[in-house]
């Protein structure tokens, strides 16, 4: 019986993984991305319960994410551009993953399966 309170105390002190999609409302993330050629850019992400809005102010490009898979700490999506078609690639697949430190890593993949870019974001 003494073990249960101790176990509860230990579990409550462990860092929790952030839930990636909000139950309601929006969650804002921002950070920077890098392409394989070393080019970097800023990124602003607004996560919604059913998708996302994304802005790349340095480029400039903007779009939405259509979710294809979700879990407590990850999502998979396809990015659809709304602006910047001549500057960014439309229709890329991506995976976003959160960790216990509150960081989100986003990885985009080209249609041939090669990496297109990665970004590291912090929750605002």
Long-range contacts (C-beta under 8 A, 24 or more apart in sequence): 14-100, 15-100, 15-101, 16-100, 17-72, 17-73, 17-98, 17-99, 17-100, 18-73, 18-98, 18-99, 18-100, 18-102, 18-123, 19-72, 19-73, 19-98, 20-47, 20-70, 20-71, 20-72, 20-73, 20-74, 20-75, 20-96, 20-97, 20-98, 20-104, 21-47, 21-48, 21-49, 21-70, 21-75, 22-47, 22-48, 22-49, 23-49, 24-49, 25-49, 27-123, 28-123, 28-124, 29-104, 29-121, 29-122, 29-123, 29-124, 30-121, 30-122, 30-124, 31-104, 31-119, 31-120, 31-121, 31-122, 32-119, 32-120, 33-106, 33-117, 33-118, 33-119, 33-120, 34-117, 34-118, 34-119, 35-116, 35-117, 36-115, 36-116, 36-117, 43-106, 43-119, 43-121, 45-104, 45-106, 45-121, 51-77, 52-77, 54-79, 56-84, 56-88, 59-84, 59-87, 59-88, 60-84, 60-87, 61-87, 61-88, 63-88, 63-90, 65-94, 68-93, 73-97, 73-98, 73-99, 74-98, 79-108, 89-116, 92-116
